[in-house]
Amino acid sequence: MAFKKHVVDDLVMLVNLSESGITENLKKRHANDLIYTNIGPVLVAVNPYKFIDQFGEEVIEAYCGRYVFEMPPHIFAVAESSYRTMVTEHENQCIIISGESGAGKTEASKHIMKYIAGVAGSESSKVQRIKDMILQSNPLLEAFGNAKTLRNNNSSRFGKYMELQFNYSGEPIGARITNYLLEKSRVVQQTQGERNFHIFYQLTRGASEEDRQAFQIFGPESYAILLGELDVDGIDDAKEFEETVNAMNIIGITREEQKEIFATLMGILWLGNIVFEDRDGRAAITDQNTLGMAAYLLGVEGSVLEKALCYRFIEMGQGMVQESYDVPQNVEQAQFARDALGKNIYSRMFDWLVVKLNRCMFNSQGEYIVG
């Protein structure tokens, strides 16, 4: 009784509407696994950092067709309100999810998509396929764009805006993703206690024997840019690789395209293993076998890759009088070139993946959106 007396669902109803009053109310609710609290039309979510069984099919059914004020605060209430408003008033909707790293933004967006996919449209095979593609875009983007940080084991290292597209009847018919500011520096360097992007560990631990031989895949401890935190509590890299490949298949990424992705990823890992030594002020690659493997996986000649890393191309002059030079680089400059190449390749691959997702999901006939 004391708990109910001093805790409210909506912070607007607090008697002591102050910072301390708000904090105390949120703290008490969090201690009782009530992680959602309203403040007028805004939903406040406090990450429980544990599994809470509040997102099953029966919960979706409970919130379906109900107004926000009829039910306890929940992310499903926000999704229901946005979706029903779009259907009844024929207006586009936008849900803004904000918070610091580890606050639960990624999980919140996944729950919103899960809810809308569960209540929207018919059960026709075409509509179901679109729903599956929308839901499977999450594990795919998480594999390539998320990583373990000091504050979060599955932190999004890029910005994302997703639009769910619907026809006039409210059936999902497509989606479009816009990505921003991938943290590509993570590809070559991570803070102590953090990891590179999930996909590198998934591939090196979950690849088939056929792919291991084709792309020279060894354990993550064999690659310089992965020599940080190798294991994460609660994450099974091999199992999640199966989910990533399954998502690729559902989205429509062919086996040949998957092989190209794996080759590119391994090319980046082998590129990171290239070591330089100083020879009279010039950078020289110590192991030609490592160079050859990186070049093979990236689809270029070894001599071309070596020249790109160890020399800087300079053009001088203009008009009819132009000259070009290959200027040798020192070890530090060559290392910078190696890292810059790895980051750029990964960034371009990530952009390609988003374009591929959009080609498979986007529908130009969409009448309305929930963003």
N, C-alpha and C positions, 0 to 999 in steps of 0.2 A: 504493500500500500504506500509506503514511504517513497518508493521508487516512482510510482505513478504520480504521486502528488507533486514531486519536485522536477519532473522531466516532461518536456512538451515535444510534440512532433514538429511544430513550426516555431522557429525562434522568434517570430514576430509576437507570439503569445507570451513570451517571458515577462514576468513581473520585473525582474532585475535585468533590463536590457542594456548590459554593459559587456565589455570584453571578458571580464571574469565570469559573468553569468553565462555568456555564450559558451566559453571554454568548459565550464563545469557541466553544462547540459550535454555537450558533445561527449565529454569524458564518461559521464554516467551511461549514456546510451551505448557508447562503444564497449563499455565493460559488460553490457548485456547483449552483445552481438547485434545491436541496432546501429548499423553503420551509416544509415541514411537519415538525414534531417532536412526538412524544408526551411527555407527562409524566404517567405513569399513565393514567387514563381521560380526561385533558384533552389537547386538541390545540392546539399553539402554531403560529400561522401568521405568517410574516414577509412583508410585502408586497414583492414583487420590483420593483414599479414598471416592469414591462415585460411583454410577452406571453410566456407560457410554455405550450408545447403539452403540457399534462398533464390536459386535461379533455374529450377527444374520446370518441366512442362506444366505441372500443376500450378506453379506460381504464375506462369505466363497466362494460363486460363483464368486465374483469379483476377488479373489486372485487365484482361481483354474486355473492352467496351465500358470500362468504368472511368469516372471522372477522377481527377487528381485528389480532390477533397474527400472522396469516398473510401480511399484506401490509405494504409500507412505509407510514409515516404519510401520510394524505391526508384531505381533507375528505370524499371519497366513502366512506371507511371509517367515518366518523362517521355519515353518512347511512344507509349500509347497516346498521350496528349498530342504529340507532334504528328503522328501518323493519322489519327482521327481528324485533326484539324485540316490536314492536307486533303483528306478524302471528302469531308463535309463542306469545307469552305473553298476548296480548289485553289489553295495558295501554297507556294513553296515554303518549306520549313528549314530551319537551321538550328542545330544543337551545338553549342560551344562547350567544349570540355577543356578545362584548364587546371593547372596544378604543378607543383614542383616535381622533380624526379622522384619516382617511387610512390607518388600519390595514388596511382591506379588509373591513369588516363587510358592506357591501352586496354585494360580489362573492361572499363566502362564502355568504350566504343564497341568492343566485341559483344557485350551484353545487349547493347542497343540494336546491333545488327541481328543478333540471335532472336530478339523479341519480334522485330519487324518481319523477319523471315518466317517466324512462327505464326503470325496472325494475318499476314497480308496475302491476298490473292487466293486463287484456286489451287487444287492439287494436280493440275495438268502437268504432263511430263515437261513441257516447255518452261512453265513457270518454275517447276521444281529444279530444273537444270540451272536457271538463273540464280535461284536461291543458293544452290550448292556452290556455284562459282563465287558468289559474293562472300559466303562464309569461308570458303577455302582460300580466298585472297589473304586472309589474316595470317594463317601459319606460314604462308609463302613469304610475305613481306617481313614477318617477324624473323624468319630464318636469315634473311639477307640484310635486314636493317636494325635488328635488335642485338644487344650484347649484355653481358653481366657487368655491372658497375659496382662501386662500393656501397651504393644505397639500394640497388635493385638488381635482382638476378635476370630480369627480362626487360631491360630498359630500351625504349625506342630511341635510336640514335639518328632520327630524321623526323621532319615534320610531315604531316599527312592531312589532306582534306579529301574526304570521300563523299561523293554524291550518289545516293540511291535513286534510281529513276523508276517512275511508275506511270502506267497508263491512266486513262480517265476513270477507270473502275477501281483504281488502287492496287492493281497487280504489279509486282516488281518485274520490270522488263529489261533492266540493265543497271550499270554503275560506271562511275568514272573516278579515277584517283589522280590527285595532284600531289607530288612529293616536293619537299623543300629541304635544303641544307643537310644533306647526308654528312655525317661526321666521318669523312673519309680518312682523316688522320689516324683513326683507330686501326686502319688496315696495317700500318707499319709500326705503331707504337701505342702501348696501353699503360695506364697508371698501374702501379703495383697493387695486386689484389683484384684487378679487372681482367676481362677477356676480350679477345677479338670478336668479330661478328659470329653468331651461332653457326652459320653454315659451314665454316671451316672445320669446326669440331665435329659437326654432324657428318660431313663427307669423309673425314679421315677415320671416323669410328664406325660408320654405318654403310660404307660403300660395298658393293658386291665384289666377289673375287675377280670377276671379269673386268670391272672398272678399275680395280686396284692394279691389275697388271697393265691395262691399257694406258692409265694415266699416272703410273708410278706413285700410288697412294700408300703412305705409311702412317704410323700413328702420329698424333699432333705434336708429340715431343720431338719429332724429327725436323721441325721447321722453326726457323729463328723467330719469325713474327708471331708464333704461338707460344713462345716460351715464357708464359706468365702463369696465370691461374688456369690450370688445365681442367679441373673438375669443379662442378657446382652442385651443392646439395639440392636434390629434388629435380634435377635435369638429367634425363637419359638421352645422350646425344644420338646414339644409334637408333633408338626408337623414334625420336623426333625427326631423324633423317627419313625414315619410312613415311612419316606424315607429310614431310615436305615434298617427297617424290609423288605421293598420292595427290597432294594439292596441285602439283604440276600437271599430272594426268587429267585431273578434273577440269582445270583451267583450259587445257588444250595445248600445252607445251609438249611437242613431240619428243620421241626418244632421241632423235638426232640433235635436236636443240638442247636437250638435257646433257648429251655428251659434250656439246660445245661449251655449255656452262661449266661442267665439271673440269674440262680441259683448261678453261680460263682460270678457274679457281686454283687449280694445281699449278698453273703457270705462275700465278702471283706468289704462291707459297715457295716454289723453287727459285723465283726471282729474289725473294727475300733471303734465300740461302747463299746468294752470291757474295763473296768476300773479296775485297780489294787489298792490294799491297802496294807499297811505294817503290817505284823503280826510277831512280834519278829524278824525283819530283813529279813523276807521272803515275797515274793509277793504272794498275794491271790486275786482271782477274786471276785469282790464285788457282781455281779449279775449273778447268775447261769442261769437265763432265757436267757440273752443275749448270754452267752456262748453256751447254747443249741441251740439257733437259728442259730448262726454262724456255729456250728458244723454240724447241720442238712443240711444247704444249701451247705456246702462244702463236704458233703458226708462222714463225719467221726464221730466217737463216741465223745461225749463231754469230757469224761475222757482222751481220747487220745489227744485232742486239748489242754485241760488244762495242761496236763503234758508237752506237747511240749512248751507251753508258760512259765510255771512257773519253769521248771527244765532244766538244761543243762546236756546232756549225755556226759560222758567222758570215754574214754577207755585208759588203761595204760598197759604197758608191751608189750612183743612181743613173737612170737613163741608159745610154750606150756604154757607159764606163762602170762596170760592176765587177767585183772580185769576191770570191768566197774562200773561206779557210776552214779547216778542221783543226781546232785548237785543243791540245791535250788537256785533260782535267786532272787535278790532284785527287787524292783518295777521298777527302771530304766532299768535294764536288761530285765525284762519281757516286758516292753513297746517297747524296741528295737526289741525283738523277734517278738512281734505282728506286728510291722510295717514292719519288714523284710519279714515276711510271706505274708502279704498283697501285698507288692511290687513284690515279686517273683511270686505269683500266677497270678497277672495281666500281668506281663511280659511274662510268659509262655502262657497265654491265647492269648496274642497279636501275639506271634510267631506262635501259632496254627492257628490263623486266616489267617496269611500270607501263611502258608503252604496249608491251605484249598483253598485259592484263587488260588494259583499256581497249585494245583491239578486239579482245574476246568478249568483253562485258558491255562496252558502250553501245547504246541504242539511240540513234538520232531521232527516233519517234517518241521519245519520252515527253509526256505532258507535264509532269510535276516531279519535284525532287525533295528529298529530305537529306540535307547535308550535315 
